[in-house]
Amino acid sequence: MADDPTLRFYADNAAVYAEHVTVPTGKRLDAFLALVPAGGKILELGCGNGRDAAHMLSLGFDVDPTDGTPELAAEAEKRLGRPVRILRFEQLDAIAAYDGIWACASLLHAPASDLVSILGRIHRALRPGGVFTASFKGGTGEGRDELGRYYNYPTSERLRADYAAAGWTDLTLEANMGSGYDAKPTEWLWVTARRAA
């Protein structure tokens, strides 16, 4: 289940957050899109301010932008000029519906105890051969940041184990240093996985 204090933070700060470039995704997003068929259907989990969805749409992809916070979804709708669905990770019930799923800096808020189940839902939602990219803040276990937001803070080993438990067999994991909304030095863990064809 979603974490109420985290949802409240994004609800209360939606307008300010929407103006902030949280994680530079240009190269990562383009690498993901290179693995999706031209014009393919993409689900974005946690679209935030809509910046990534706007880029995908500009390239001709069929994007289904979603967010778990109605206030952030409204901000994304202003940018995109189209509806943004309210969807929490545990509500995803699509089956073989997408060519790609993009979850930048969103699944890091999923409860650690729910992550395997959510990764399984994402696996089912992809078409055979579909690709899924997500980013997490690395760490040594769940906790909250100074803004009160919950994070699952996985290690690389924990992430690999969770993906495997959810049925993923083809994945790559890369780490890089960066930052986020809180401007703190952050180890980002990027996972790209593919559903077997």
N, C-alpha and C positions, 0 to 999 in steps of 0.2 A: 504493500500500500504506500501511496505517496506520503511524504513527510510534511505535516501541516506548517511548521515554522518556515520551511524552505519555500513552500508555495506562497505563504504570506509575504515573505521577503520580495519575491518576484511580483506579486500583486501590488504591494505598496510602492515598489520602485520601478514599475513597468516603464513609465515614460523616460526616466533617466537612464535605465538599463538599455532601452531601445536605441538610445543615441550613442552608446558606448560600443566600440569595437572590442569585443571580449577576447577572442582568440583568432589570430590571423589564420585563415583557412585557405587562402588562395591556392597554394601549391597542393595542399592535401585534397582540397575539393576537386581540383582539376585532375589529379591522379585518380580519384574515385570515379569521376565522370568518364575518364578514358576507358574504364572497364564496363561501362553501361552502354548498351546499344543506342545508337542515335535515336533520339525521340522517345527513349525508353521511359517507363513509368517508375517514378521515384517517390518513396515515402520519406519525408523528413520528420524525425522524432525530436521534438523540442526545437522548433524553428526560431524561438527567441524573437529577435527584431526583424526577421525575414530576409536578412542580407544574403544568406546562402541560397535561399529559395529563389530570390530575385535573379541571382547569377545563373542558376540552373534553368529557370524559365527563359532567360535571355538567349540561352543556347538551344532552345527548342525542346527541352525535356518536358515530360508530362508529370508535373510535380504535385504531390498531395502534402501540403504543409500542415503540420499539427503542432500543438503545444498543450501542456497540461494546465496552464494558467490562463484563464479567460482574458485577463488584462493585457498579458503579453501577446496573446493571439490578436487582440484588437489593434495593438501597435503594429504587428506584422501586417495585418490587413490594410492599414493605411499605406504602408510601403508597397505592398503587392497589388492593391486594387482588386483583390479577390478574397473569398472566404478562407479562413484558416480554421480547421477542425479542432475542437477541444478533445484531446485524447491523452489519457494517461497510459503509461507503458503496459500496465496489467490489463488494460482494456483492449489491447490489440488482438483481434481475432480473425484477421484476414488469412486466407490460405492461397498460396501460390499466386499472389496478386501483383507483385512488384518485381521489376528488373533490378532495382537497387534500393537500399535503405541507408540513409545518412543520419547519424546521431552524434553531432559534434557537441561536446561538453554538455550532454543531457543525461545520459545513462549513469554518469558519475553521481547523480543524486538518487538513483534507485537503491532501495535498501539492499545491503549485501546479501541478506537472507533470501531475497526475491530474485537476484540477478540471474541465476540459472534458469528459472522459470521464464523470465522475460526474454533471455537469449533464445530459449526454445520457441517462444511465440514469434520472434523475429525470423528464426530459421524457417518456420512454417509459412510465414507471410511472403517469403521470397519464392520466385519461380526457380526451377532447376537452372543452375548456372548463374543465378543472381548473386550480386555482390553487396556486402554490408561493411560500412566503415563507421567506427565509433572512437571517441577519445575519452580518456579518464585521467584524473589527477592521481599520480602514483603516491603510494604511502605504505603504511604497515597496518592498516585496519581502519574501520569506520570512525568518524568523528565529525566535529563541526568547526567551521572557520570562524573568524572574528565577527562575521556578519550574522552568525547563527544558522548558516546553511549546512545541511547534512551532506556528507560525502562518504562514498564507500571506500575511498583511498586504497585500492588494491595494489598488491605487488604484481610484477609480471607473471610470476609463477601462479598466483591465485587466479589471475585473469585466464591464463591458458587452461587451468583446471576447470574453471567455470564454463568456458566455451566448449571444452571437450565433453563435459557432463550434459551440455545442452544439445549435443549432436554435431557440433562443428568439427570438421577434420582438416580443412584447408584454410589456414590463416597465417598471417604475418603480423608481428608485433614490433613496433619501433618506438623508441623513447627519445624525447628531446626536451631541452629546457626552454621555458617560456614564462608567461604570466597569464593573468586573467583579470576579471573585474576588480579584484582586490589589490592588483598591482604587486602581488607577492611573487618571488621566484617559485616556479612550479615545474615539477617533472611531469610532462604530458606523456601518456601512453596511448599510442594510436594502434588500433587493431583493424586490419582489413581481412575479411573472411568471405569465402565463397561457398554457396550451397552446391553440393555435388550435382552435376548435370544428369 
